[in-house]
């Protein structure tokens, strides 16, 4: 079988113009080097300018004398200044002791009677008494249960 010859069809020697690609890469590398040198020079210039700056910062504001103490109401004890300006400790309690005191006060309020509003005649009852009153007022009867082996009453179908 003879080989088919097509004179108009040629094999491409290269898909890419190598000369143009090398010129582009050379220009790119030169541009990158110049950019890096320019940025390095700008950094050195601005760093030196910042080191030589002698003016006060623009945000330098006089601190008020009570700036170290938070405003009222304070959630935790905080040291205060006495009239002479000396810092006084708040007290000897810590947040853990404060939590224990709060829980003890809550337990006392739950288990002891007291006045909520004397003028309106509103009282606070101990929690056990309040539960008993709630059960009495709702007329809740305990559910009647029958043993598992006992049959259902006549007329009732499952």
Helices and strands as residue ranges (DSSP letters): H 18-51, E 80-81, E 87-88, H 95-111, E 114-117, E 122-124, H 127-138
